[in-house]
């Protein structure tokens, strides 16, 4: 049975973010901005994607990128204290998952997503960084990343390459 | 935080019995590591084989654990699962830590050196 959420053939054209919302078969999860809710949301996303039989590596990529994006929203957009709402949408393409994460917290500084420079590791032990890895990992593992501020809404969209999904699901 | 330490001769074997080191537990993990490793002067081997997932805050906590060991102590990692190993490799933290395939291999390396 064809999956209606799947995007047409060819080279997996990027859907407009609004298209993600219109997809009835897209996976959609709403969570509040706490680390434990992030855990729960990741568990649900990975669980709901299980029919795709992603490789262990692809599952790791999906979980890691979504975790980093959601952690950033919890820590920065909502600054840990306030209980904000986050919405995650995942749409299956032929060789990619298209993801959208929206929140109503603070805008990203400079209205752009951080470039995610690699952290310096060739330094004495005491100078090793204990943070600043998140955006590097997101940029390294995702494609087509785009951020826009729409009124009071942050919307981050990106795609994740996964092994061919054409004959699965 | 289910992390326990077992002395193995001069080596301290720390076993992480948590499936995730993520933003929900990273602060507690680093603090627990401090409790377990403070005052130990030699090799500390952290068995991570039960940890299926580690995010950037978890990575930061492991780096923090390295930075807080006693002078002269070393903190080595063992049994990284695939997603955890990927985070270390991408961030090049795999060049900072000695990483062993398993706790057994890490302990055997000690016997050979002795």
Contacts between the chains, C-beta under 8 A, distances in Angstrom:
chain1	res1	chain2	res2	distance
A	35	B	22	7.0
A	35	B	23	4.4
A	35	B	24	3.7
A	36	B	24	5.4
A	38	B	22	7.6
A	38	B	23	6.7
A	38	B	24	7.3
A	39	B	20	7.2
A	39	B	22	6.7
A	39	B	24	5.8
A	56	B	82	5.8
A	56	B	83	7.7
A	57	B	82	6.5
A	57	B	83	8.0
A	57	B	86	7.6
A	59	B	83	7.9
A	60	B	53	7.8
A	60	B	82	6.2
A	60	B	83	3.3
A	60	B	86	6.1
A	63	B	53	6.2
A	63	B	83	7.0
A	64	B	53	7.8
A	64	B	55	6.5
A	64	B	83	6.4
A	64	B	86	7.5
A	64	B	87	6.8
A	67	B	22	6.5
A	67	B	23	7.7
A	67	B	53	7.7
A	67	B	55	4.5
A	68	B	55	6.2
A	68	B	56	5.9
A	71	B	22	7.9
A	71	B	23	4.8
A	71	B	55	6.4
A	71	B	56	7.4
A	71	B	57	6.5
A	74	B	23	7.1
A	75	B	23	7.5
A	118	B	91	7.1
A	118	B	92	7.0
A	119	B	91	6.3
A	121	B	91	7.3
A	121	B	92	4.7
A	121	B	93	6.2
A	121	B	95	6.0
A	121	B	96	5.4
A	125	B	66	6.4
A	125	B	67	6.0
A	125	B	96	7.8
A	126	B	67	6.0
A	128	B	63	5.2
A	128	B	66	7.1
A	128	B	67	6.3
A	128	B	96	6.5
A	129	B	60	7.6
A	129	B	63	7.1
A	130	B	60	3.9
A	130	B	61	7.5
A	130	B	63	5.1
A	130	B	64	4.9
A	130	B	67	7.5
A	131	B	56	7.1
A	131	B	57	7.3
A	131	B	60	4.8
A	133	B	56	3.9
A	133	B	59	5.7
A	133	B	60	6.9
A	133	B	87	7.8
A	133	B	91	5.2
A	134	B	55	7.7
A	134	B	56	4.3
A	134	B	57	7.9
A	136	B	90	7.6
A	136	B	91	6.8
A	137	B	56	6.0
A	137	B	87	7.0
A	137	B	90	6.2
A	137	B	91	7.2
A	140	B	90	5.6
A	141	B	90	7.7
